[in-house]
Amino acid sequence: MAEETTNAPEEGEATKLSGEKIMCFVSKQMVPIEETIELEVQEHKKVRVLPKYVKYDQDA
């Protein structure tokens, strides 16, 4: 049996967004900054992407 998943917050769970949007480096879409992850692509260059575009674990 497959379980249904929803993106809606659970009852009693508060989701606070700052309202600030940023452009995802990969998709070029404007998304809330809270939904992105900051990655360092070069020594002094950092970009923000959606988690679904992270291919490798950055801890390695």
N, C-alpha and C positions, 0 to 999 in steps of 0.2 A: 504494500500500500504506500502510495506517495503522499507525503504531507504537504499541505498548502502552506506557502510562505507569503507573507505580505511585507511591504515596506512601511506600513503604518506603525507608529509607535504603540507599544503596549499601553494598556490602561494604567494610569498612574505614572507613566514614564514621560518625562518632559524633555522635548528636543528644543534646544535654544540655538538659533542661527543668528549670527551677527548681521546678516543682510549683505555682507561684503561678498562680492563675486570676483572670480579670477578666471583667466583663460587657461584651460588645460593645455599643456604643451603638446600632447599627442593628438587629441580630438579637435582642438581649437574651438571648443564650446565653452561658454561662460557658465561656470558652476559655482555653488557656494564653496568658500574657502575651506570650510570644515569637512567637506567631502574629499579633499585632495590630500596627497602625500608629497612632502618635499624631498626631492632627490638631488644629489650632487652628481652632475654629469661630467664635470671637469674640476680641476683643483679649486677654482674660484667661481664656478658657475653652478647655480642651483635652479631647478625648475620644479613646478608643481604639476602632478598628474593624478588622474583618478586611479584608485587601487587596482582596477581591473587591467590596467596597462603595465603594471609592474611584473616583469617576467622572472627576475631572479631576486633572491633574498639579499638584501643589502648588508647583512651582518657578515657575510662570507669574505 
